[in-house]
Amino acid sequence: MIRPTLSRPARAFPLALLAFIPVGCATQAPPAPATLVQVPVPAIHPVGNPIEAPPAGGGNAMPALPSDADLATKRAAFIAATSARFDIPPAEIAAVLDGAKIQDSIIAAMSRPAERTRAWHEYRPIFMDQARIDGGRAFIAEHRSELEAVEARTGVPAEIITAIIGVETRYGRITGNHRVVDALYTLAFAYPRTGDPDKAAYEDRRERFFQDELAQLFALSREQGLDLATLKGSYAGAMGWGQFMPSSYRMHAVDGDGDGRVDMLGNLDDVFVSIANYFLERGDWQRGAPVMVPAVRATGAVEYNAADTDDPLLTQAELAGLGYTPAVPVPADARANIIRLDAVDGPEYWMIFHNFKAITEYNNSRMYATAVYQLSREIAGTPPSGTP
């Protein structure tokens, strides 16, 4: 489950950052086929499972579902807004919604507290098992020419694209078993409510996010000829090999083979170039630049751990002044920050660069980005050197 748009998983699927766009807002037109625009897109559109940690506080009360009257009111407003926004006949939208079902299993999955906080040494084995490494090596060997062509065109390494697919869907084997229309219908109109006033704003925001994604799904199905009755994905509505949400699919997916369609569900030419395009547009990926390297912490250095991967990057001189230097050579002008990860034998310190931040646009988690990068290096046969 791509911060929205490349869709992102149902546990096999990792955590992605929530971003929301109210139904009434204008949306950016999907990119032209095969066009790669190396400019960040201003609107936030995550990929993968868009999950935001709820506010602290409150209990674990069973979620209260909307009444029939409430549901009817929400549906009517949604149909009118989506029809006007995308020029789709109201009857067409209503017919699809009539066939959609609120699924208790989706409510249960979304009602679970956010994943418990895992230490890095607990998180790493989830995505760095030998089967996933071997599968990635086999996958990149099978599709080497296509992946290398995308790398030459975009600067996004073939092994990074492969690692994203490996983390998100185990190389296309686990793309989700929920009907996408059911998942988005459930979360748009029956988003679980705790009744906790401290969480009300968060729950409102989440509901609006999923209403927008459901609206985007109607537009996407018209543009790409998708059958909403059979389209499957994660419990949050993410779909395809790259786990794009509908908005991300429309905004960042591109036609990789020039056949006039953008198929993230089965056309690997489209999948490869679309994942790369997401990194270009959302993350401003820098060709040939570093992602992360182990950092050496000087004895007595201040304990430093960037609060957020969006914190300003520091010069190498500034980092050295704090007591942190790269364990392997990096360009002298490479700006970076420091994160700490808790390993079995104690803390590890890593220097993260702009391209690390680009990976967090796919999933706003430093552990996710580290897992993707380290898996990519294992797939390439060059594990990160100098590991603490």
N, C-alpha and C positions, 0 to 999 in steps of 0.2 A: 503495500500500500503504500513513490514519487511523492513537500509542503503542499498543497493539493495539486493534483491533476494526474500524474502518472499514478496509478492506483496501487495502491499499496494495500495486507493479509489478515486472515482469521487465526490466529495462533498456530500456525506456522508462519503467520504474517507479522512483521515487526511493527513497532509503534511509530506513528507519524504525527507531526504537529497538526493541531486543528487550526484551520483558517476558515473564515466564513465570509460569504457574500450575500447580503439580503436579496430576496427574490426580485425586488424592484430595481436593483442596480443594473446599469448597462454592462454588457460583457464585451470583451475584446473578440473580434472575429478570429476564427481559427487561422493558423498560418497557411500560406499558399503551399501547394504540394511541393515537396523536395526543397523548400526554402529554409535555410538555416540563418537565423538572425542572431548575431552575437551581441544582443543587447538585453539587459535584465528586464523582465516584465514587471511593471509596477504592482499589479494586483497580486495578492497572495493566493496561490492555487496549489495545495499540496498533492502529493501523490501518495499512494498506499493508504493504509488504514489511518484516517485522520483522527487521531486520538489526543485529546488534551487532558492533562491531569485536572480533575475537578478541584474546587477550592477545598481547603482543609475544613474539618468540622462536620458536625451532623452525624447521624447514625447510618445504619444499613437498612432502612425501612424499605419495604417492597414498593416498587414504583407504582404511582397512581396513573392509570390509563385515562385518556380523554373520554368524555361521554359521547354518545351517538350524535347529540346535537352539536357538541364542540367539533367533532370530526367532520360533520357535514359542513359546518361554517368554514373550517380550515380548507377543506377540499374545494369548496366553491370559490374562495378567494384565490387559491392556487391555480385553478383552471382558468379563471379570468386573467390573472397576471401572466401566466405562461403563454396563453393564447395570444395576448397582445404583444408580448415580448418577442416571440419567435414566429408569429404569424401562422399558428397551427389552429385548425378548427377546434373549438371547445369540445365538440362531440367526440373528436378523435382522442383527445386527452382523457375525457371522462370514460370512454370505452376501455382504455388501458387501465385506469385506476379501478374500474369496476372489477377487473380481473386480478387485481393485486390483493395480497392478503397481509394483514398484520401478523407477524410471526413471533411467537413467544420465545423461540430460541434466539432470535436476534435481539430482542429486548433483554433477555438474560445475559447474553454476551456483552452488550453495551452497559448493562447495569453493574457488572462486576467492577469492583474498585480497580483503578488503574494498576497495571502490573506492579507488583511489589518492587521496591527498589532493589536491584541486584548489584552486587559488586562485579567488577570487570571479570574476575576469575570465575564467576558463576555464569555471566552472560556470554563470554567468549566461546565456550564449548557448544552453545546452541547453534552457532553458525560456522564454527571452524572444525567440525568433525571431519574425519578422513574421507567419508563417503561424499561429502559436499566438495572437498578439495579434489578428489579423483574425478567426480562428476564434472567439475569445472574444467579440468584439464582435457577431458574427453570432449566436452562441448566446444571449447575453443579450438581444439584440433579439427573437429568436424566442420566448423564454420570459419576457419581462419581467414580465408580470402575475403569473405564478406565483412568480417569484423575489422580486418586491417584496412579495407577500403574506407570504412566509416572513420576509423582512427586517422587515416591520412587526410580525410576531408574536414574533420572537426577538431582534431587534437585530443579527443577523449580516448584514453587507452582501451584497447580491445579487452584487456583483463578487467578493467573497471566495469565496463558494460556487462561482461560475463558474470562478475561477482554480484552486481545488482540483481541480475536474473536468478542467480543461485540463491541469494539471500531471500528474495521476494517469493519465488515460486519453485525452488529446487529445479531450475532449468526447464520450467514449463510444466512440471508434473503436478503441482498443487496450485491451481489458479482460483479455487473457490467453488463451492457447491450450492450457494444460495442464488436464487433468481435475483438479479440485480434490481429489478423493479420492485420486488417484495422488500428487499433490504432497504432501499431508499424510501419506499412508501412507509414502511414501519417507522423509520427514524425521522422522517419528515412530519408525520402526523401522530405518532405515538412515542415520541422520544421519552425515555423513562424519566419520570419526575419523582424526586425523593420527598418533596414537601418541605425541604430544608430551605428557609429563606436565604441563607448564605450561598446557596447553590443555584438560586432561581435565575440570576443573570447568565450564569454559565450554561444552564440548561436551555434558556431561551436562545442563546447564541448558537448552541449546537443544533437546535431544531431548525433555525433559519439556514444554517449551513447545509443541512441535508435537504431542505426544501429547494435550495438553489441547485444542489447536485441533481435532484430529481428533475427539475426543469431543464437543466443542461442535458440530461439523458434523453429527453424528448427531442431536443434539437440535434443531438448526436445521432440518434437513430435515423432521423430523416436524412442527415448529411451522408452517413456511411451505410445506410441500408441495413441496420441492425434489427434483428427480430427480438423485440422486447419480451415476448412470451417465453423465449428459450435462453436468453442471455444470462450466463452464470458468472458469479464473482464472489468476493468476500462478504462477510456479514455487514461490512460498512459500505458496500457498493463498489469496491475497487475491482478492476477487471484486467484480464489479459496477462501476458508474460511479464510485463513491467508493472502490473498492478497500478494502473492509472484510474483516478476518479474521473467521472465524465467531463468536468470542467477542464482538467489537465489534458485529457484526451483531445478535446476540441482546440485548446490553446497551443499545445506543444507537440502533439504527435504529427508526423509528416509522412508523406508518401515516398518510401525509399526506393521503390522499383519502377515508378512512373506508370503504374497501371490505372491511375485515376482514383484509387481508394486508399484510405488510411486504415490498415487492418492490424490492430494491436493484439488480436486474439489468435492469429495463426500465421501471419506473414512475417517471417523473421527479418527480412530486409527492412520492413517498416518498423519493427520492434527495435532493432539495433540503432537505426538512425534517430528514432524518436527519443530513446533514452539519452543519446548523446546530445540531441537538440535541447532536451530539458536541462541538461547541465550547462549548455551554452546560454540559454535564455534566462533560466532562473538563477544559475550560479555564476555566470560569466567565467566559465572554465578557462584557465590559462594554459595554453599548449606548452608542454614540456616542463612546467613548473612543479615544484615538490608538493606533496600532500602532507606528510608527517614524517618525522624522524625522532628517534629516542633523544631525550635531553639528559645531560649530565648536570646534576645539582651539586654545587659546591658545598663543602662542609660549612655549616652555619648559615647557609643562605636562607632568606626569608621563605616561609612556606607560601607558595604561590600556585593558584589553580584558577584559571579564568572562569569567572562566574557564568559566562555565556559565550558560546562560540561566535556570537556577533560582536563581542567586545573588540575595540580597535586593535589592530595588529601593531606590534612593537618592532623597532629596529633590532638588529643583532647586538648592537652596542647597549641598547636599553636592557635587553634580556641578560646580557653578560653582567651588567651592573646589578641586576637582581640575583645573580649567582647561577644563571642557567646558560649552558652552551650546547650546541648540537653535538651528538656523539659521532656523527659522520659529517663530512664536508657538505655545506650548502652554499648557494650563492651569497656573497657578502651583503648584497642589497635585498635579500629575501626577508620580508617582514613576517613576523610570526607571533604566536602566543603560546602559553604553556597550559597543558591540562594534566591532571593527575588521575591515574587509574589504579584501582586497588587490586593488585595481583596476590597470588597465594603467599608469596614471600615478602609482601610489603608493597609500598606504593611504587608505581612506575611514573616517570615524568616524560611527557612527549611534547615536542615542538610541533605545533599545527600551523599550516600556511593557508593561503587563500583557497586553494583547491580542496582542502579539508572542509572549509565552510561551504563550498559548492556541494559537497556530498550531503551535508546536513540540510540542504534545500530539499533533498529527496525525503529525508526523515530527520527531524530536528532532535537528534540524539547523538551525543559524542561517542557513545559506545557503539551505536549502529554504524556511524561513519568509520570508526576504527575497525569494526568487524569487516565492513566492505573492503576497506583498504588492505587489511592484512590477508583476507581471503584472496584478493586480487594478486597479491605478491606470491602467495602460495601457489595459485594457479599458474602464474608466470614462472615459477621455479626460482624465485628470488625473494625469499622471506626477508622482512625488514632486518637490516643488520644493526648491530650495536644495541640490541634489545637489553634493557636493564636486567 
